Amino acid sequence: MKINDTHNSSLISIVIPVYNVEKYLKRCIDSVIKQTYNNIEIILVDDGSTDSSGIICDNLKNKDTRIKVIHKKNGGLSDARNVGIDNSNGEYLSFIDSDDYVEENYISLLYNTLKMYKADMSIASHKVIYEKNCIDKSTGLKFEANAETILEKMLYDDGIDLSAWGKLYNKKLFLDIRFPKGRLFEDSATTFKLIDKSVKVAVNSKPVYNYVIRKNSISNEKFSERKLDLIISTQEMTDYIKDKYPNLKKACDRRLMYAYLSTLTQLSKVSIRNKKIEHELMNYIKTHRKSILLDPKVPKRDKIGIISTMGGFNCFKYVWKIYSIITRRN
């Protein structure tokens, strides 16, 4: 079934939070302007940038009437997204991070997929762009499913990720849902709620979103205790899902273990050891690793990480470094 991309189709609001991304912003917005789906409004939320990002936003606004610019005091990514949602006029919403960029059929693919399956939400795939490498995360699958099935795939990282971007949402899903202001890893606290609220979710796993890994991005900055937000959000998510979908307990346990492993990875990148947090993370992994290793659905990468912790923190750190070199994640 083909949905024509015309001006008579539904208005789609694309929310793009902007903060100190002057080197990447034009590439991002150019990729959005070139979308084959024309009936869009592009909402640039300048979150108190201290570089020239705000000026770039205003200049781009003068070149395309579909662009709306909102300048606000710095409040973080969640706050910027929420402001974008509150100022959107579209029937549907999509999010793009301002240091990333999309293929010209990004919106078209998401919209066509959503309409074809009469879904509340559609999901595409992406490529991870490293400085020296690119990893295609697509599976080539195209299907519809209920919330429980999509949540299970997301919990196992089976072709579905937790990111807010790479998806199209019926705006009605956001009537009582917003991103948590002031918390890192805000997607972990939000995306599962949107999936759970959807009667039907449609997936078209083509890589139409380009997720760029920057050395100075939030995910790659030096370790601070704020990085523990990932565990907090994941714990909240898994508690909710296990309560509503008891059959997903093993999947939830895997996702929480992943949050601990991911946080331990962040900790392994710093030169000064935080032994208190290190001990807490390692103790959780040690206590729960047996059941996770016995789950055949757990990704091989996770199992490698878990097994390496049996040799202690330094062993885990060494194995992750070698793994990163082999997979060219740098």
C-alpha positions in Angstrom: 0.0 0.0 0.0 1.5 3.4 -1.0 0.6 6.6 0.7 1.2 9.6 -1.5 3.4 12.3 0.0 1.4 15.4 -0.8 0.5 18.6 0.9 -2.9 17.1 1.7 -1.4 14.4 3.9 -1.2 14.7 7.6 1.0 17.5 9.1 4.0 16.0 10.9 5.9 18.0 13.5 9.7 17.3 13.7 11.1 18.4 17.0 14.9 19.1 17.0 16.5 20.2 20.3 19.5 22.4 19.7 22.4 23.0 22.1 25.9 24.1 21.1 26.1 22.1 17.9 27.2 24.8 15.4 29.5 22.3 13.6 26.7 19.8 12.9 23.4 21.8 12.8 23.3 22.8 9.2 23.9 19.2 8.0 21.0 18.0 10.3 18.5 20.7 9.1 19.5 20.3 5.5 18.7 16.6 5.7 15.2 17.5 7.1 14.5 20.2 4.6 15.1 17.7 1.8 12.5 15.2 3.0 10.4 13.7 0.3 7.4 14.1 2.6 6.6 17.8 2.3 3.9 18.5 4.9 6.1 19.0 7.9 6.8 21.7 10.5 10.4 21.8 11.7 10.6 23.0 15.3 14.1 24.0 16.4 14.3 24.5 20.1 17.4 26.4 20.9 18.1 25.4 24.5 20.2 28.3 25.6 23.2 27.7 23.2 26.3 29.6 24.0 27.8 29.2 20.5 26.4 30.3 17.2 23.7 27.6 17.1 20.9 30.0 17.9 22.0 32.4 15.1 22.2 29.5 12.6 18.6 28.5 13.6 17.4 32.0 12.8 19.2 32.1 9.5 17.7 28.7 8.5 14.2 29.9 9.4 14.5 32.6 6.8 15.2 30.0 4.1 12.2 27.7 4.8 8.8 28.8 6.0 8.3 25.3 7.6 10.9 26.1 10.2 9.8 27.4 13.6 12.5 28.6 16.1 12.1 28.7 19.8 14.8 30.3 22.0 14.7 29.3 25.6 16.8 29.2 28.8 18.9 26.0 29.1 16.9 23.2 30.6 18.4 20.1 29.1 17.3 17.7 26.3 14.1 16.6 28.0 12.9 20.1 28.6 13.7 21.1 25.0 11.8 18.2 23.6 8.8 18.9 25.9 8.8 22.6 24.7 8.8 21.3 21.1 5.9 19.0 21.8 3.9 21.8 23.5 4.4 24.0 20.5 3.7 21.5 17.8 0.7 21.6 15.5 1.1 18.2 13.7 -1.1 15.2 14.0 2.1 13.2 14.3 5.5 13.8 16.0 9.0 12.7 15.3 12.3 13.6 17.0 15.8 14.2 15.6 18.9 15.1 17.6 20.7 18.1 16.1 24.1 16.4 15.7 22.5 13.6 13.7 21.0 13.6 10.2 18.4 11.6 8.3 17.9 10.1 4.8 15.5 12.0 2.6 12.8 9.3 3.0 13.0 9.3 6.8 9.6 10.8 7.4 8.0 9.2 4.3 9.0 5.7 5.4 7.8 6.2 8.9 4.5 7.7 7.8 3.8 5.2 5.1 4.5 2.3 7.5 2.3 3.8 10.2 -0.6 4.3 7.8 -0.2 1.0 6.1 -0.6 -0.9 9.4 -3.0 1.7 10.9 -0.6 1.9 13.9 -0.2 4.4 16.7 3.6 4.4 16.3 6.1 3.4 13.7 9.8 2.5 14.1 12.6 2.6 11.6 16.2 1.5 12.0 19.5 3.5 11.9 23.2 3.5 11.3 25.7 4.3 14.0 28.3 6.7 12.6 31.7 6.5 14.4 34.7 8.6 13.4 36.3 5.7 11.5 33.4 3.3 11.1 29.7 2.9 10.4 27.5 0.1 11.8 24.2 -0.7 10.1 21.6 -1.7 12.8 18.8 -2.6 10.4 17.3 -6.1 10.2 15.4 -5.8 7.0 12.2 -6.9 8.8 8.8 -5.2 8.2 5.9 -6.1 10.5 3.2 -5.0 13.0 2.9 -6.1 16.6 1.2 -5.3 19.9 2.9 -3.4 22.7 4.1 -6.6 24.6 5.9 -8.0 21.6 7.6 -4.7 20.8 8.6 -4.2 24.4 10.2 -7.7 24.5 12.2 -7.0 21.4 13.3 -3.6 22.9 14.3 -5.2 26.2 16.5 -7.7 24.3 17.8 -5.1 21.9 16.3 -7.3 19.1 16.0 -4.7 16.3 14.1 -2.2 18.5 15.9 0.4 20.5 14.9 2.8 23.3 15.8 6.0 21.5 13.1 8.7 21.0 14.4 9.4 17.5 13.9 7.0 14.5 10.2 6.8 15.3 6.9 8.5 14.4 4.2 8.9 17.0 0.5 9.8 17.0 0.6 13.0 19.0 -2.3 11.6 21.2 0.3 9.4 22.8 1.8 12.4 24.5 -1.4 13.7 26.1 -0.1 12.6 29.5 3.5 11.7 28.7 6.6 14.0 28.8 10.3 13.5 29.0 11.7 13.7 32.6 13.4 17.1 33.0 16.9 17.1 34.4 17.6 13.4 34.0 20.1 11.8 31.6 19.1 8.8 29.5 15.6 10.3 29.3 14.6 7.9 26.5 14.8 5.0 28.9 12.2 6.7 31.1 9.8 7.5 28.2 9.9 5.4 25.1 8.5 2.2 26.9 5.5 4.3 28.0 4.7 5.3 24.5 5.0 1.8 23.2 2.8 0.5 26.0 0.2 3.1 25.3 0.1 2.0 21.6 -2.5 -0.5 20.5 -0.4 -1.4 17.5 3.2 -0.6 16.6 4.6 -0.9 13.0 8.2 -1.6 12.2 10.1 -1.1 8.9 13.7 -1.8 9.7 15.5 0.3 7.1 18.4 2.5 8.2 17.0 6.0 7.5 18.4 7.7 10.6 22.1 8.4 11.1 23.2 8.4 14.7 26.5 10.2 15.1 28.9 9.3 17.9 30.8 12.5 19.0 33.7 12.4 21.4 32.2 15.3 23.3 28.6 14.1 23.3 26.7 13.5 26.6 27.1 9.7 26.2 30.8 10.0 25.8 31.6 12.7 28.4 33.6 11.8 31.6 31.9 9.7 34.2 29.9 11.4 36.9 27.3 10.0 39.3 24.6 11.4 36.9 25.4 8.5 34.7 23.6 6.4 37.3 20.4 7.9 35.9 20.5 5.0 33.3 20.1 2.5 36.1 17.4 4.5 37.8 15.4 4.9 34.6 15.9 1.3 33.6 14.8 0.1 37.1 11.6 2.1 36.9 10.9 0.8 33.4 11.5 -2.8 34.2 9.5 -2.7 37.4 6.6 -1.3 35.4 6.8 -3.8 32.6 7.2 -6.8 34.9 4.1 -5.7 36.8 2.0 -5.4 33.7 3.6 -8.1 31.6 4.9 -10.9 33.9 6.0 -13.0 30.9 8.6 -10.4 30.2 10.5 -10.9 33.5 13.6 -12.5 31.9 13.7 -9.7 29.2 13.5 -7.1 32.0 16.3 -8.7 33.9 18.4 -8.7 30.8 17.8 -5.0 30.2 18.6 -4.0 33.8 21.8 -6.0 33.6 22.6 -4.2 30.4 22.2 -0.8 32.2 24.7 -2.0 34.9 27.2 -3.2 32.2 26.8 0.0 30.2 27.4 2.2 33.4 30.4 0.0 34.3 31.8 0.6 30.7 31.5 4.4 31.3 33.3 4.0 34.6 36.1 2.0 32.9 36.9 5.0 30.7 38.1 7.3 33.5 41.7 7.3 34.9 40.7 7.9 38.6 38.7 4.9 39.9 35.5 5.4 41.9 35.8 2.2 44.0 32.5 2.7 45.8 30.4 2.8 42.6 32.6 0.2 41.0 31.9 -2.2 43.9 28.2 -1.5 43.7 28.0 -2.2 40.0 30.2 -5.3 40.1 28.3 -6.7 43.1 25.0 -6.5 41.2 26.5 -8.1 38.1 28.1 -10.9 40.2 24.8 -11.6 42.0 22.6 -11.8 38.9 25.0 -12.9 36.1 24.2 -16.7 36.3 20.5 -16.3 35.3 21.3 -13.9 32.5 24.0 -16.1 31.0 21.5 -19.0 30.9 19.0 -16.9 28.9 19.5 -17.8 25.2 17.9 -14.6 24.0 20.6 -12.4 25.7 22.9 -10.8 23.0 26.4 -12.2 22.7 27.9 -8.9 23.5 26.3 -8.8 26.9 27.5 -12.3 27.7 31.1 -11.4 26.8 30.9 -8.5 29.1 29.3 -10.5 31.9 31.9 -13.3 31.6 34.8 -10.8 31.6 33.6 -9.5 35.0 34.4 -12.9 36.5 38.0 -11.7 36.3 37.3 -8.5 38.1 37.0 -4.9 37.1 40.4 -4.6 35.4 39.6 -7.7 33.3 36.3 -6.2 32.2 38.0 -2.9 31.3 40.7 -4.8 29.2 38.1 -6.9 27.4 35.9 -4.0 26.6 38.9 -2.1 25.2 39.8 -5.0 22.9 36.2 -5.4 21.9 35.9 -1.7 21.0 39.0 -2.0 18.8 37.8 -5.2 17.1 34.4 -3.7 16.4 35.9 -0.3 15.6 33.7 1.5 18.0 35.8 4.7 18.1 
